[in-house]
């Protein structure tokens, strides 16, 4: 049986039954479909020729021709089913004759494999099998027929999750409890998060990014709801319309964040403020992007060494910026860190403000002026903000990540030691070779001297 077609691998080499033909139902992009067919053909070439009937769902003419050429004469037919689902694909298998092997592919990966039951009961049995194998849980976490789905999703993510795009469900709650038409986003990343605000209902998103990349320019230009603002915060805030929602994810230091929050509490008291990086490592330690816009007299002495949870001081093997940012040498005390800045700005505000924190991905704070709407929003956010599970997972995440950084640095150091030892060994080997050469030369010279001595002795002794 053919199995495990994902990642271009055909799994087992078990000999298929000689009386079994194969119906292969394919859907997905042309590249994925052709990759899957190549797997089937490769398996057939390496093990035993297979009798194939290929069913291409929603197939285009070019794909149909390419598939026909790829399988070299096997019958190919196309079913033009718009938006075909896995369950519809299994319907293909329910129509084949008894004794045929059904291999159904979705998006280029095997999702189902079964010999249909003979007779009229085949369609019902086939659909029931798929219903048991595929469902809401299977779509997210994998099924018995696709056990690696979660693993694939995991390895597609960056090693260090950091983006606010992960908090879409939190933003959905904010938009559900407040009327959000205008957004000011400070620190724009790739523009992906900016688009989320527009998707949730914002009519205008002002994206404050003083040094945008060409790619970011293209991304923002492609969405009419997004406007690029090439000025640093907090000075850019006064030049923009008062917003309903402020996203503060720019420079993570006391001077910048306090100025931003103070401006918002004075000039946009009805707004919601979402702040990123309110927890480790920036909660009580300033962080300065380089080159820094923060006046020198408002900066602490800083270092390119990195933060780590394994001890309190910065470390050369910690979370470093490689020149992109610097951390304050010391944590804590007054006027130091993002969370300290928010606390001080709120303490100096005219009205009361409520700060809730989602303890995940370096911490996201939601700040709003006290009132009935804010109490309702705070209550809606409470499953996230009061979660001991999220707090524990975040602590474990940063511990594991900084541990990986330490191990990586230790590995680099060990590699350098090995390289030095290898170089020393090469030097010793070369020196041994030189000494051996000298020894051979000395031995040859000694042999010549001994020969000369014997010749002189023989001449002296005479006949």
ZIQUIKA-V310289 format. One record per residue. N is the residue number from 1. RES is the residue in one small letter. PHI is phi in whole degrees, 0 to 359 (* if undefined). Layout:
n;res;phi
N;RES;PHI
N;RES;PHI
This chain:
n;res;phi
1;x;*
2;x;274
3;x;211
4;x;54
5;x;277
6;x;294
7;x;60
8;x;71
9;x;241
10;x;259
11;x;287
12;x;277
13;x;247
14;x;297
15;x;293
16;x;287
17;x;295
18;x;294
19;x;266
20;x;254
21;x;258
22;x;239
23;x;253
24;x;249
25;x;263
26;x;237
27;x;215
28;x;126
29;x;289
30;x;305
31;x;297
32;x;291
33;x;297
34;x;295
35;x;297
36;x;294
37;x;296
38;x;298
39;x;297
40;x;297
41;x;296
42;x;298
43;x;299
44;x;297
45;x;293
46;x;276
47;x;238
48;x;196
49;x;302
50;x;249
51;x;273
52;x;246
53;x;239
54;x;260
55;x;246
56;x;258
57;x;275
58;x;55
59;x;282
60;x;274
61;x;299
62;x;296
63;x;295
64;x;299
65;x;294
66;x;296
67;x;294
68;x;300
69;x;293
70;x;296
71;x;268
72;x;53
73;x;99
74;x;294
75;x;295
76;x;233
77;x;229
78;x;246
79;x;248
80;x;273
81;x;248
82;x;289
83;x;61
84;x;299
85;x;259
86;x;306
87;x;293
88;x;294
89;x;299
90;x;294
91;x;299
92;x;300
93;x;292
94;x;282
95;x;259
96;x;278
97;x;286
98;x;300
99;x;95
100;x;269
101;x;271
102;x;255
103;x;238
104;x;258
105;x;244
106;x;231
107;x;54
108;x;80
109;x;229
110;x;294
111;x;242
112;x;200
113;x;203
114;x;194
115;x;273
116;x;298
117;x;292
118;x;291
119;x;87
120;x;295
121;x;282
122;x;301
123;x;301
124;x;296
125;x;295
126;x;295
127;x;294
128;x;296
129;x;297
130;x;293
131;x;301
132;x;288
133;x;274
134;x;242
135;x;185
136;x;304
137;x;292
138;x;295
139;x;299
140;x;260
141;x;251
142;x;96
143;x;234
144;x;296
145;x;265
146;x;220
147;x;286
148;x;257
149;x;298
150;x;294
151;x;299
152;x;296
153;x;297
154;x;294
155;x;283
156;x;280
157;x;274
158;x;294
159;x;299
160;x;245
161;x;290
162;x;213
163;x;275
164;x;291
165;x;299
166;x;292
167;x;258
168;x;305
169;x;294
170;x;291
171;x;297
172;x;300
173;x;293
174;x;299
175;x;292
176;x;288
177;x;256
178;x;224
179;x;276
180;x;243
181;x;250
182;x;238
183;x;235
184;x;246
185;x;248
186;x;257
187;x;89
188;x;255
189;x;55
190;x;263
191;x;93
192;x;297
193;x;291
194;x;302
195;x;295
196;x;297
197;x;298
198;x;293
199;x;299
200;x;278
201;x;128
202;x;293
203;x;275
204;x;215
205;x;236
206;x;270
207;x;260
208;x;272
209;x;212
210;x;290
211;x;226
212;x;286
213;x;279
214;x;298
215;x;295
216;x;296
217;x;302
218;x;295
219;x;298
220;x;291
221;x;294
222;x;284
223;x;241
224;x;297
225;x;278
226;x;255
227;x;235
228;x;279
229;x;240
230;x;267
231;x;220
232;x;283
233;x;267
234;x;269
235;x;298
236;x;291
237;x;299
238;x;291
239;x;271
240;x;249
241;x;299
242;x;298
243;x;255
244;x;272
245;x;219
246;x;245
247;x;250
248;x;251
249;x;218
250;x;260
251;x;279
252;x;260
253;x;218
254;x;300
255;x;300
256;x;291
257;x;291
258;x;297
259;x;296
260;x;295
261;x;292
262;x;298
263;x;296
264;x;293
265;x;295
266;x;277
267;x;254
268;x;222
269;x;294
270;x;265
271;x;278
272;x;261
273;x;242
274;x;248
275;x;241
276;x;263
277;x;64
278;x;272
279;x;245
280;x;309
281;x;262
282;x;258
283;x;299
284;x;233
285;x;218
286;x;296
287;x;223
288;x;235
289;x;296
290;x;247
291;x;289
292;x;273
293;x;271
294;x;282
295;x;305
296;x;303
297;x;285
298;x;251
299;x;252
300;x;275
301;x;306
302;x;228
303;x;212
304;x;279
305;x;296
306;x;253
307;x;280
308;x;212
309;x;271
310;x;276
311;x;202
312;x;279
313;x;275
314;x;295
315;x;217
316;x;297
317;x;258
318;x;272
319;x;282
320;x;251
321;x;260
322;x;50
323;x;95
324;x;281
325;x;206
326;x;228
327;x;256
328;x;299
329;x;300
330;x;238
331;x;260
332;x;84
333;x;82
334;x;277
335;x;57
336;x;223
337;x;102
338;x;291
339;x;296
340;x;299
341;x;296
342;x;296
343;x;301
344;x;291
345;x;295
346;x;293
347;x;297
348;x;267
349;x;284
350;x;293
351;x;256
352;x;280
353;x;232
354;x;251
355;x;247
356;x;243
357;x;232
358;x;270
359;x;278
360;x;212
361;x;51
362;x;72
363;x;87
364;x;240
365;x;261
366;x;241
367;x;243
368;x;207
369;x;291
370;x;301
371;x;162
372;x;297
373;x;296
374;x;292
375;x;296
376;x;294
377;x;294
378;x;299
379;x;295
380;x;294
381;x;277
382;x;302
383;x;300
384;x;270
385;x;285
386;x;255
387;x;283
388;x;292
389;x;296
390;x;300
391;x;298
392;x;293
393;x;295
394;x;294
395;x;299
396;x;293
397;x;298
398;x;288
399;x;293
400;x;295
401;x;296
402;x;292
403;x;293
404;x;299
405;x;299
406;x;298
407;x;295
408;x;296
409;x;296
410;x;297
411;x;294
412;x;298
413;x;298
414;x;298
415;x;296
416;x;296
417;x;298
418;x;298
419;x;297
420;x;294
421;x;294
422;x;296
423;x;295
424;x;298
425;x;296
426;x;297
427;x;296
428;x;295
429;x;297
430;x;296
431;x;293
432;x;299
433;x;300
434;x;296
435;x;295
436;x;297
437;x;296
438;x;298
439;x;296
440;x;295
441;x;295
442;x;296
443;x;296
444;x;296
445;x;296
446;x;297
447;x;299
448;x;293
449;x;295
450;x;297
451;x;295
452;x;295
453;x;298
454;x;297
455;x;294
456;x;297
457;x;299
458;x;296
459;x;291
460;x;292
461;x;284
462;x;71
463;x;287
